[in-house]
Amino acid sequence: MCDMIKRFLIFLTFLNIGIANATDFQTRAKSAYLIDYDSGYEIFAKNSDVLMPPSSMLKLMTLTVLFDEIKSGKLKMDDVLTVSDSADYKNPQWYPASKMCLVPGQKITVRDAILGIIVLSAGDASVVVAEHFAKTESQFTELMQKKAREIGMEKSTFGNASGLPHENNLMTSHELALLAKYIIDEYPDIYPMFATKRFEFNDSKTDWCREWNRTHTLNYNKLLFVMPGADGLKTGHTDNGGYGMVASAKIGGRRLIGVINGFNGRGHDALAEEMKKLLNHGYKTTQTKIFYRPGDVLLKIPVWYGLYDTVDATVNENVAITLPKDASLKNIRVLARFDEPVAAPVKQGQKIGEVVIEKNGDVVKRIPMVAKDRVRKIQFFGRVMKNISVMIWGK
């Protein structure tokens, strides 16, 4: 059997690509964060790791728990949820808050609950969702917390499902962007709902609610109306926390994700203009180079004692880099590092190496390289014959 040999395979040699550097950008928001969706590269950051009240942007986590249930098939869009006393529009907590105007005992579909939360920022619908999963809204926050940690959100904490002021409602702009990327990645069939500009809830149970729902139909995310390519996600506002927005736009095939929090401009229109400025800054000053996408076959790696002689190597995330718009092409290498051969059995998705992006010899990014398919181990007689082949022919 041949020795395990570490190999370095150069896919792209010395391309003149520079890494994007921080550029001057000013925002009145207390916190802001901007990343490229494909590379994950941080284009702009201001107090992005500082915990702040997220207001209704917190509802993205409420929706994420719900989306998991839909993705698993346990819940359908046409299934109905029951409104409890906690979600009654007459409850004083909903008087100044955004709502769908629900009454106890009312039935609403999962689809309407989602659109109510996305478009109308309905806190009462958030409570209905929470109580579908747990006996109380407080118990539901434990599910939110658990999901946040699974995603990699290590700092965020939750005190309710609606984002109404609570001492435990704290999130960072960085982690809100991470959550937005997760939603876009994991729920591609549901994500288009975030681009809904108008939703009128037609099942009002009182005259007051009928008038409320007639006059409250437009999405609070005004970026959808002023920036072509914008398709989500969520705004928020409280008197103490100011205005905030988690946004995403896709222009020319390139997606950016931006977060603003603690903005004290005049209303959601001003908030949208500030976000538009942030996103346009990213598009105007940077570009992204994608070398490989998930599922691409990078190379074939020999397999020892396998039913097949080789296994296709791929990646589960983009091999990409973000760089200044006017960068010259210089001193970038993309390398694949792996041990040869890989010992069978090989599981699908098993890490079998890594892809490394280097600039001037310094590592910029590492991406796990994985087996695209499963390779089973040959039986005992086959292994004996393989050993004989190696002793006689060296292979």
Sequence and secondary structure as in RCSB ss.txt:
>XXXX:A:sequence
MCDMIKRFLIFLTFLNIGIANATDFQTRAKSAYLIDYDSGYEIFAKNSDVLMPPSSMLKLMTLTVLFDEIKSGKL
KMDDVLTVSDSADYKNPQWYPASKMCLVPGQKITVRDAILGIIVLSAGDASVVVAEHFAKTESQFTELMQKKARE
IGMEKSTFGNASGLPHENNLMTSHELALLAKYIIDEYPDIYPMFATKRFEFNDSKTDWCREWNRTHTLNYNKLLF
VMPGADGLKTGHTDNGGYGMVASAKIGGRRLIGVINGFNGRGHDALAEEMKKLLNHGYKTTQTKIFYRPGDVLLK
IPVWYGLYDTVDATVNENVAITLPKDASLKNIRVLARFDEPVAAPVKQGQKIGEVVIEKNGDVVKRIPMVAKDRV
RKIQFFGRVMKNISVMIWGK
>XXXX:A:secstr
    EEEEEEEEEEE            SSSEEEEEETTT  EEEEESTTS B  GGGGHHHHHHHHHHHHHTTSS
 TT EEE  GGG TTSGGGSSS      TT EEEHHHHHHHHHHS  HHHHHHHHHHHSSSHHHHHHHHHHHHHH
HT  S B S SS  S TT BB HHHHHHHHHHHHHH TTTGGGGG  B       SHHHHHHHHH  B S THHH
HSTTEEEEEEEEETTTEEEEEEEEEETTEEEEEEEEEE SSHHHHHHHHHHHHHHHHHHHEEEEEEE TT   EE
EEEETBSSSEEEEEESS EEEEEETT    SEEEEEEEEESEES B TT EEEEEEEEETTEEEEEEEEEESS B
 B  HHHHHHHHHHHHHH  
